[in-house]
Each structure stands twice: as structure tokens, then as C-alpha cells.
Amino acid sequence: MEIHLKLKEKTFKSSLTYSSKEVNDVLQQKIMEESLYVERNATEKAKLFELNLLDKAQYISNSINIVSLFSGAGGLDLGVQIAHATSQYNESFVYEKLKEKANFQKLIQNINIVYSNDLYSLANETYLKNIKGTAVKDSRDIRKVINFPQSDLILGGFPCPGFSAAGPRLLDDPRNFLYIHYIRALVQSKPAFFIAENVKGLMTMAGGQVLAQIKEDFSAAGYVVTAHLVNARDYGVPQLRERVFIIGVRKDISEKYNYEYELPKPTHGEGKIPYVTLKDAIGDLPRLPNDVFISDYSSMYMSRNRKKTWNEQSFTIQASGRQAPQHPEGKPMKKLEKDKWVFEGDFNRRLSVRECARVQTFPDWFEFATGDNNKVSKNSKLNEQYKQIGNAVPVVLADKISRPILSFLASYKALVKK
């Protein structure tokens, strides 16, 4: 009872101080609360709305049908489409075609996104504009979704701000428990595989006990579950970005085919293909573009180095224009004392929207919505684009991580739901 009292009073308790039993108690309590929330929202009106919505879902026979949760702008989804193409064509051929939207979309046959869900309206607009094959786009809170469509593959990076290294490690942040609805989707949809992406902090929260419990919950849904910490730059992304991928293989498939997901080996680094640099990624873009967030810099921003050189990889792209890294041109920043840096020289600006998109390995044809509210400032509109880009999975990383799964599905077409 003591732990529940503390949670109710919102008393901060570091995740590192929780015992294994306390972690389990909190998670099980939240599972119960989230289940009750779904039941309360399953009114007759809600059921009718959902029935009409899902009636529009289009399954394509002999195709890989996908359900995408917390889909955002679609970085993970586009990467999976690329992986599907590389299971059939040469990689260099696919990436050459990716330069033009129409040419690329001709390649991605036999893969279909049946349903995608996200609360963020502008990200949904971006998704529909760029991702081929979306029959149903659901903008409801996932906790109000009663039933999920059938699928062969579920994608999605469930939100988890409380796991982030950027903030306090509060286990009971309610946003940390949306993964429960991912599990609901697995139970109802029964895909052959799932791919979930998360922040690095998930690995260490409560000494690793949270991740262990999440894996156990996913396993209970009928999957062999593995978690993999990767750095995006090791797979050809011009960015230092560490993320966790949780991969699930349905247990009957694992047993029948003796299949175990194997993380692809890094492709870039020492003794491999050279790391992709900022020069490689954005060196051809305009020096003074018009899609740059312009404002003063906070003391937090100036508390550390924000400027990489042309021959390095970018700092992590965050979901904020204000926090965008500095462009590499000009003199490096100078450290004055602990937590205090200053700019040097006369060229210092944040990376632009398109530069951040390049660092996140989106193709140039990928457009990010800003909405139609002309009463907001240019910075506000730009920030919406930065937010979508920073929240996305780097496209090239998504491709590399999902390739083993898409290759397996291409080889065993009998697994695809008819």
C-alpha cells in the first residue's frame, strides 16, 4: 500500500530505488488501470464509430499487411518499405530509386499499411502525404481503440518520456504505460512479427527491471522477445543516436522455422564503410536557408557543446527547433567553464528543418506538414516540423534493423495472412 500512496501523492521516487517487486507492482497496477480505461470508453457509439472506420481497411492478398502504432511522421514505416524493396532488389538500386518518390513507390509492391494510429494531427498529415498504402489513419487516443485489425507485422515506437535520459527517471509517469496498448494490439492482431523502438533510457530504468518486465509482458502475448541497443551511426546514419529496438517473433513461427531474430552487424565504422559525415549528408544544401528556427539560446543550450565539425556525425536530433544542433560551418564552440560554452566567429546557426531531415535520413521529397493556421509565427510552424523529424526513427536505421524480418517474410510467403 505504501507504494500506491506515494504514487497517488505524486511523490518523486527515483527508478533506481525500486525493488523488483515494486517495479512489478507498479506495472501490474497500471495494466489494470489501462484495461479499465479501455472498458469505460467502449461505448456503443465508440464501437459503431470504430466499425465504420475499420470497414475502410483494405487487405491486399499475398502482401505483407502492416499495422502501425504511434506512427508519427512515418520514419520507421518508410524504412520497413525500403527493407521490403531490398529483399527483392539490389540495395544501391533501391536507394537510387528512393531519390524520386514516384520511382520508389513503384518498387514497393506487395506491402500494405492497413492501419496506422497517432494522436499528433500534423504528423498524421505528413504520414498520409508521404507513406504509400495507408487505408485507414486513426487519430484517436490509442486507449480508446477497442479492436485492432489483423496484420502480418506491427510497427511502432511507444512513447516513454519517463525513460528518457533527458528528464527525471520517474517510473510512474503515465506516458510510460502506453506499451500496454501495443500488447493489446498484438493479442488481437496476431502478427508474425513486431518491431518497437524506444529510447536508450529504457535499458537502465530501475536497474534494467522495467525492460525485463516489459519483455516478459510482450512474451506473455505469445512472442519470443529480444532487445537490442544500437547507435544509428553504425548503420549509415550521420548522427550519434542510441536507441533500443524490441523485436518480437511469434512463438509458433520461432518453433516451426527455428527462427531467431539476429541483429544485423554494423555496416559503418572502423574496418567497415566509413561513417557518414555531416559533409556527406548536408554539404550540398544552401548555406543560408529559410527554414531555420531563429531565437535566443537558453543557458541550458549553452551548457554544452552543440557544434560538430563537417567530418563528424551530428548530435542527436531532438523534437524541438530550439534544441536543434548547430550547423558545422565556422569556428567550434569554446568552453569557458563547467556548463558554460560560447560561440566563436561570425557563423553560428541551428540546423535547418531540411538539414535535420537529411540527418534523420529522410529523402528530400518527404514533406513535413505545418498546418493551415496562419495566425501562428514562422518559428511555431517550423517547430512542428522539427518535432516530427526529431521524434522519428531514422529511415536508414529502420531499414537495416527490419531487413532480417522482411527478408524472412519474403522467403516464407505462406506466413502472410490471406
Protein Blocks (a to p, Z undefined) as FASTA:
>chain_A
ZZmmmmmnopacdfklpcfklmmmmmmmmmmmmmmmmmmmmcfklmmmmmmmmmmpccde
hiacdddehklnolmmmmmmmmmmmmmmcfklmmmmmmpmklmmmmmghiacfbacdfbl
mlmmmmmmmmghiabdcfbdfklpmbdcddfbdcdddddfklpmkbccdfklmklmmmmm
mmmmmmmnopabdcddddfklmmggghlmmmmmmmmmmmnopacddddddfklnopacdc
dddddddddfklmmmnopacdddddfbdehiacdddfklmmmmpcfbdckbccddddfkl
mmpcfbdcfkbccddddfbfklpccdfehcddddfbghiacdedjbdcdddfklmmmmno
pafklccdebjafkbcfklmmmmmmmmmmmpccfklmmmmmmmmmmmmmmmmmlpcZZ
